[in-house]
Amino acid sequence: MESQQKIILRMELQIGQLIRLVANLNERLDVVEQEQRESELHRVLQIKRISHV
């Protein structure tokens, strides 16, 4: 029985690690998406400036 409890505890710890990993990946994805939007906005503004010249 004790070995089953150790297995369950190990699985719970691994699940916790996976949850933290997914949360970190989501945060990094948010940062990348924000940078992409800013880059696209910057590009559009440059195109508009060039077209007004």
N, C-alpha and C positions, 0 to 999 in steps of 0.2 A: 504494500500500500504506500509506503514511504517513497518508493521509486516513482510511483505514479504521480504523487504530489510534486516531486522534483521535476518531472516531465512537464506537468501543468504549469509550474512556476516558470520554467525555462520558456515555455511557449508564450506565457503572458509577458515576459520580458521582451521576447522577440517581437511580439505584436506591438508593444510600446515603442520599440525601436523603429518598426516599420511606420507607425503613425507619425513619429517625429521626422523620419526621412521624407514621408509624403508632404508633411507640413513645410519642411525646408524647401523641397522641390517646388511647391506651390508658391512660396515667397519668391524664390528665384525666378520662376516663370512670370510672376507679376512684374518684377523689376525689368526683365527682358522685354515684356510686352509694352511697358511704359516707355522704355528707351526706344523701342521700335516706333511707337506713336509719335514721340518727340522728333525722331529722325525724319519720319514721313512729313510731319508738319513743317520742319525746317526746310525740307526739300521743296515742298509746295510753295512756301514763302519765297524761296530763292527763284523758283520758276516764275512766280508772279512778278517779282522785281525785275527779272530779265525781260519779261514780256512788256513791261511798261517803259523800257528804255527805248 
